[in-house]
Amino acid sequence: MMKMIFALDDHRLLGVHIIGEGATELIHIGQAVLNLGGTLDYFIENAFNYPTLAEAYKIAALDAWNRMPRAVAVEAVAAAAVATPAAAATRKVA
């Protein structure tokens, strides 16, 4: 069982709980993202091998995304688009 806790305002990862077989093999991923100030977007935008237990991070992140209030999710997408260099380059060209 995996549980990830995210802040609603900035989608920052606040904690990860893993219970069960393979927990010690998985917890380091959440620990690294937590220590680097990562967000929900990290888990959604990155590839996790299939079929592996590490894919549980992506599944849990997508579940968290689907449970967030829509207004918060839309604001986060807009903020992420403004913050990425690719989005800035796209706006300059247009």
C-alpha positions as CSV (number, residue, x, y, z in Angstrom):
1,M,0.0,0.0,0.0
2,M,1.3,3.4,-0.9
3,K,0.1,6.8,0.3
4,M,1.5,10.2,-1.0
5,I,0.4,13.5,0.6
6,F,0.6,16.7,-1.5
7,A,0.0,20.4,-0.7
8,L,-3.1,21.6,-2.5
9,D,-1.7,25.1,-3.2
10,D,1.6,24.2,-4.9
11,H,1.3,20.4,-5.3
12,R,4.5,20.0,-3.2
13,L,5.1,16.4,-1.9
14,L,4.7,16.4,1.9
15,G,5.1,12.7,2.7
16,V,5.1,9.2,1.4
17,H,4.0,6.0,3.3
18,I,4.6,2.6,1.9
19,I,3.6,-0.7,3.7
20,G,4.1,-4.2,2.4
21,E,6.4,-6.3,0.4
22,G,9.1,-4.3,-1.5
23,A,8.5,-1.1,0.6
24,T,12.3,-0.8,1.3
25,E,12.9,-1.1,-2.4
26,L,10.5,1.8,-3.2
27,I,10.7,4.3,-0.4
28,H,13.9,5.9,-1.7
29,I,12.1,7.3,-4.8
30,G,9.7,9.3,-2.6
31,Q,12.5,10.2,-0.2
32,A,14.6,11.7,-3.1
33,V,11.7,13.7,-4.5
34,L,10.7,14.9,-1.0
35,N,14.3,16.1,-0.2
36,L,14.5,17.9,-3.5
37,G,11.2,19.8,-3.0
38,G,9.5,17.9,-5.8
39,T,5.8,18.1,-6.7
40,L,3.0,16.0,-8.0
41,D,4.1,17.0,-11.5
42,Y,7.4,15.0,-11.2
43,F,5.5,11.8,-10.8
44,I,3.0,12.5,-13.6
45,E,5.5,13.8,-16.2
46,N,8.2,11.1,-15.7
47,A,8.3,7.5,-16.9
48,F,8.2,4.6,-14.5
49,N,9.0,1.2,-15.9
50,Y,6.0,-1.1,-16.5
51,P,5.4,-3.6,-14.9
52,T,7.3,-2.7,-11.8
53,L,6.4,-1.7,-8.3
54,A,7.9,1.7,-8.9
55,E,4.9,2.4,-11.2
56,A,2.8,2.7,-8.1
57,Y,4.2,6.2,-7.7
58,K,2.7,7.3,-11.1
59,I,-0.6,5.6,-10.3
60,A,-0.8,7.2,-6.9
61,A,0.1,10.6,-8.4
62,L,-2.6,10.3,-11.0
63,D,-5.1,9.4,-8.3
64,A,-4.1,12.4,-6.3
65,W,-4.4,14.6,-9.4
66,N,-7.9,13.3,-10.0
67,R,-9.0,13.9,-6.4
68,M,-7.8,17.6,-6.3
69,P,-10.4,20.3,-6.7
70,R,-10.5,21.3,-10.4
71,A,-9.8,25.0,-9.7
72,V,-6.6,24.1,-7.9
73,A,-5.6,21.6,-10.7
74,V,-6.2,24.2,-13.5
75,E,-4.2,26.9,-11.6
76,A,-1.3,24.4,-11.2
77,V,-1.3,23.6,-14.9
78,A,-1.3,27.3,-15.8
79,A,1.6,28.0,-13.4
80,A,3.6,25.1,-14.6
81,A,3.2,26.3,-18.2
82,V,4.4,29.7,-17.3
83,A,7.4,28.3,-15.4
84,T,8.8,26.0,-18.1
85,P,11.3,27.4,-20.5
86,A,9.6,25.6,-23.4
87,A,6.4,27.4,-22.7
88,A,8.2,30.7,-22.5
89,A,9.8,30.1,-25.8
90,T,6.5,29.2,-27.4
91,R,4.9,32.4,-26.1
92,K,7.8,34.5,-27.6
93,V,7.4,33.0,-31.0
94,A,3.6,33.3,-31.1
